[in-house]
Amino acid sequence: MDYYKRIQGAIQFIEDRLQEELDITAIASAACFSAFHFQRLFQAISGFSVHQYIRRRRLSEAAVLLKETDRSVLDIAVAFQYGSQEAFTRAFESQFGITPAKYRKDSGPIRLQDKVNFLDYQQHAEGELNMNRPEIIDLDAIRIIGYEYRTTLQEEQYFEEIPRFYGEFGSNGLFLKIPGRAAPEMAYGIACEFQDDGRFSFVIGEEVHELTDELEPGFICYEIPKGKYAAFRVNGSAQDTRKYIYGTWLPNSNYDRREGPDFEVTDVLKSSPDAISMIIYIPIE
């Protein structure tokens, strides 16, 4: 799968419609990805979100019109999907540190966002591929009971929230409320229920002998599907490993991510505050 070319196709889709209403599902479809997976790849590779890119590009093109035309600020604001001149002015000043009116009068340069070329990222990634080679394995289905949390890709909020979820799960003794625990020394963290706007569930729990409907509030049953997975042993932080998986390894591999959850398994007995023993699994085909 040539991920970089596919994402670049979505970039062109965006560029052709900067003055139109843009829908993340339509953008992702231009690259033949689901909306959630496209946003995760885009952010992991580039370091900024799809929405940030669109906002920066619109404001940059608006800045060009402010300098090169006599169109009113309101007209330009509406053209780039801002509901009012005030909203456009706030966004412009936040991005460039100057209001549209002052920028039009002042000939000083500002830092504009050019059209991004994802093929450039491909060249930079080649030297990072040996960081963490995964083991490709086939797994049977795994029965899990866990506590369901909600988080989002937006602003990489999940990087901050997932460690807090683990902390709450442990400090509140929620693991003790799981019936029929099969491997108490192994904690599972499952990313699932992906939404187009970037929201998803993160379930923290344990493998169980049998699933049951008799659960404490907040707990759910979840079965990790059988199939082929790429297993990455975490070296350093889990956040850095996730960024490597989606920003470097997957776009440059011979695999495609299939439908299903990501999940991670932590060996609680072998982990410490200074070193975590964790493997992250990504469904592939």
JOVENFEN-V72339 format. One record per residue. N is the residue number from 1. PHI is phi in radians with two decimals (NA if undefined). Layout:
# JOVENFEN-V72339
n->(N & N)
phi->(PHI & PHI)
This chain:
# JOVENFEN-V72339
n->(1 & 2 & 3 & 4 & 5 & 6 & 7 & 8 & 9 & 10 & 11 & 12 & 13 & 14 & 15 & 16 & 17 & 18 & 19 & 20 & 21 & 22 & 23 & 24 & 25 & 26 & 27 & 28 & 29 & 30 & 31 & 32 & 33 & 34 & 35 & 36 & 37 & 38 & 39 & 40 & 41 & 42 & 43 & 44 & 45 & 46 & 47 & 48 & 49 & 50 & 51 & 52 & 53 & 54 & 55 & 56 & 57 & 58 & 59 & 60 & 61 & 62 & 63 & 64 & 65 & 66 & 67 & 68 & 69 & 70 & 71 & 72 & 73 & 74 & 75 & 76 & 77 & 78 & 79 & 80 & 81 & 82 & 83 & 84 & 85 & 86 & 87 & 88 & 89 & 90 & 91 & 92 & 93 & 94 & 95 & 96 & 97 & 98 & 99 & 100 & 101 & 102 & 103 & 104 & 105 & 106 & 107 & 108 & 109 & 110 & 111 & 112 & 113 & 114 & 115 & 116 & 117 & 118 & 119 & 120 & 121 & 122 & 123 & 124 & 125 & 126 & 127 & 128 & 129 & 130 & 131 & 132 & 133 & 134 & 135 & 136 & 137 & 138 & 139 & 140 & 141 & 142 & 143 & 144 & 145 & 146 & 147 & 148 & 149 & 150 & 151 & 152 & 153 & 154 & 155 & 156 & 157 & 158 & 159 & 160 & 161 & 162 & 163 & 164 & 165 & 166 & 167 & 168 & 169 & 170 & 171 & 172 & 173 & 174 & 175 & 176 & 177 & 178 & 179 & 180 & 181 & 182 & 183 & 184 & 185 & 186 & 187 & 188 & 189 & 190 & 191 & 192 & 193 & 194 & 195 & 196 & 197 & 198 & 199 & 200 & 201 & 202 & 203 & 204 & 205 & 206 & 207 & 208 & 209 & 210 & 211 & 212 & 213 & 214 & 215 & 216 & 217 & 218 & 219 & 220 & 221 & 222 & 223 & 224 & 225 & 226 & 227 & 228 & 229 & 230 & 231 & 232 & 233 & 234 & 235 & 236 & 237 & 238 & 239 & 240 & 241 & 242 & 243 & 244 & 245 & 246 & 247 & 248 & 249 & 250 & 251 & 252 & 253 & 254 & 255 & 256 & 257 & 258 & 259 & 260 & 261 & 262 & 263 & 264 & 265 & 266 & 267 & 268 & 269 & 270 & 271 & 272 & 273 & 274 & 275 & 276 & 277 & 278 & 279 & 280 & 281 & 282 & 283 & 284 & 285)
phi->(NA & -1.58 & -1.05 & -1.11 & -1.16 & -1.14 & -1.18 & -1.11 & -1.09 & -1.21 & -1.05 & -1.14 & -1.01 & -1.12 & -1.04 & -1.28 & -2.31 & -1.07 & -1.74 & -2.11 & -1.22 & -1.96 & -1.96 & -1.10 & -1.16 & -1.19 & -1.10 & -1.12 & -1.10 & -1.11 & -1.83 & 1.08 & -2.16 & -1.23 & -1.07 & -1.13 & -1.14 & -1.06 & -1.10 & -1.15 & -1.12 & -0.98 & -1.24 & -1.14 & -1.37 & -1.61 & 1.61 & -2.43 & -1.43 & -1.05 & -1.13 & -1.09 & -1.10 & -1.06 & -1.07 & -1.13 & -1.19 & -1.09 & -1.16 & -1.18 & -1.20 & -1.13 & -1.09 & -1.08 & -1.15 & -1.07 & -1.45 & -1.75 & -2.31 & -1.84 & -1.08 & -1.19 & -1.06 & -1.10 & -1.07 & -1.17 & -1.04 & -1.15 & -1.06 & -1.79 & 1.24 & -1.68 & -1.30 & -2.71 & -1.14 & -1.14 & -1.12 & -1.10 & -1.09 & -1.09 & -1.14 & -1.10 & -1.17 & -1.12 & -1.34 & -1.99 & 1.33 & -2.68 & -1.33 & -1.01 & -1.12 & -1.19 & -1.12 & -1.08 & -1.43 & -1.62 & -1.49 & -1.11 & -1.33 & -2.23 & -1.52 & -1.55 & -1.60 & -1.36 & -1.07 & -1.41 & -2.07 & -1.23 & -1.19 & -1.17 & -1.12 & -1.06 & -1.15 & -1.19 & -1.32 & -1.02 & -1.37 & -1.74 & -1.16 & -1.50 & -1.03 & -2.77 & -1.36 & -1.46 & -1.67 & -1.65 & -2.38 & -1.85 & -2.04 & -1.38 & -1.07 & -2.17 & -1.52 & -2.23 & -2.07 & -2.70 & -1.66 & -1.67 & -1.94 & -2.14 & -2.60 & -2.65 & -1.25 & -1.01 & 0.97 & 0.91 & -1.06 & -1.14 & -1.09 & -1.41 & -1.43 & -1.06 & -1.03 & -1.17 & -1.04 & -1.05 & -1.08 & -1.16 & -1.05 & -1.34 & -1.19 & -1.56 & 1.11 & -1.17 & -1.08 & -1.26 & -1.64 & -1.54 & -1.42 & 1.15 & -1.12 & -1.68 & -2.58 & -1.06 & -1.42 & -1.98 & -1.79 & -1.80 & -2.19 & -2.07 & -1.63 & -2.71 & 0.94 & -1.26 & -1.95 & -1.04 & -1.47 & 1.74 & -1.32 & -2.76 & -1.61 & -2.21 & -1.77 & -1.91 & -2.94 & -2.46 & -1.22 & -2.24 & -1.25 & -2.50 & -1.46 & -2.56 & -1.54 & -1.56 & -2.20 & -1.18 & -0.96 & 1.64 & -1.59 & -2.39 & -1.64 & -2.56 & -1.95 & -1.23 & -1.17 & -1.23 & 2.58 & -1.57 & -2.37 & -1.68 & -1.89 & -1.93 & -1.37 & -1.27 & -2.05 & 1.72 & -1.74 & -1.12 & -1.08 & -1.13 & -1.16 & -1.09 & -1.09 & -1.13 & -1.04 & -1.54 & -1.59 & -2.25 & -1.16 & -1.06 & -1.10 & -1.85 & -1.59 & -1.67 & -1.96 & -2.02 & -1.37 & -1.57 & -1.10 & 2.29 & -1.46 & -1.43 & -2.64 & -2.27 & -2.17 & -1.91 & -1.43 & -1.06 & -1.21 & -1.69 & -1.74 & -2.50 & -1.01 & -1.69 & -2.61 & -1.87 & -1.76 & -2.41 & -2.16 & -1.83 & -1.95 & -2.11 & -1.25 & -2.35 & -2.59)
